[in-house]
Amino acid sequence: MMENFQCGRWIADGQYMRDVPPEKLYQGFIETFTPGSNENACRILDDTGIYAITKQNWDSTFFGFDIARIEIYNNGTINKAHFDALIQWAKDKNISYLTTRASLANTSLVNFWAENGFKLLTSKYMLRHAIAAMNSPEVPEGFEFASLGPYELNEIMDFAGSSFGHSRFMADPAFTRKRIEEMYNSWLNNFLLAPENKIITLRHKQQTIGFCAFSKSIALYKLQHTMPPHGFVSLIAVRPEFRGKNLGVLLLEKTKQVLKDAGINLVFANVDLMNTGSLRMFQHSAYQVFNTFSEYKLALKYK
């Protein structure tokens, strides 16, 4: 199984993530995966792969109904009985809304979601960049970098929507924009509380005109011990009237410098396939497409 194990979005063009041998990546999943069922999750492990469903407590609180996320990492064969067990767990918990994702390289899983009623919400590129030696980015006259404090969040929320506008929630009429904005506002507030997280702002004439939120050495799917130190760009946005001046690239370069200074040489980001402007910005900053994956939803119906 090990050599055929398809680790979700970590597959790219038929190749496993070049930084981690497939056997080490698979072992990382197994070591951090505890089979069993409780009030918040159901996890199953067998020779066909890993099957898990987890209640998304934070999302559920914001949107007023229970949401759960399914994850399947398979070897090309999917055990339908295990999937049915995940669905039954959700029904037993009166959870009405499920989300999931699949690497487009994992055709068996993509087809499986379609065959079982999941609807496509959005598709995204996963980008990666290996940070080389670099100098501090040159800041145009009249601009300056700063760290963001919680008291400044309201200042950036009026243009942050240009970044989270491609969220999977925005593609679903079950969610209102007002609630999505409230969720992201709270997310940014909570984001700042964790020591590994940081938000860099770009200011012009005492006004915040752009920001980049990123994490240092985050445990992507609990694979921290199997991967080299890495970072993840979570959210980046520039005020509309300041776009077209490569300020987004400037923020990305500053982010890379902060990560590099912390001993981190690898950084990831996700960009919606329809967000061509953002993709160009990341590519201008030397990010490369590592994988493509899609987000799906299923609204459970009860008799």
Secondary structure, 3 states (H helix, E strand, C coil): CHHHCECHHHCECCECCCCCCHHHHHHHHHHCCCCEECCCEEEEEECCEEEEEEECHHHHHHHCCCEEEEEEEECCCCCHHHHHHHHHHHHHCCCCEEEEEEECCCHHHHHHHHHCCCEEEEEEEEEEEECCCCCCCCCCCCEEEEECCHHHHHHHHHHHHHHHCCCHHHHCCCCCHHHHHHHHHHHHHHHCCCCCEEEEEEEECCEEEEEEEEEECCCHHHCHHHCCCCEEEEEEEECHHHCCCCHHHHHHHHHHHHHHHCCCCEEEEEEECCCHHHHHHHHHCCCEEEEEEEEEEEECCCC
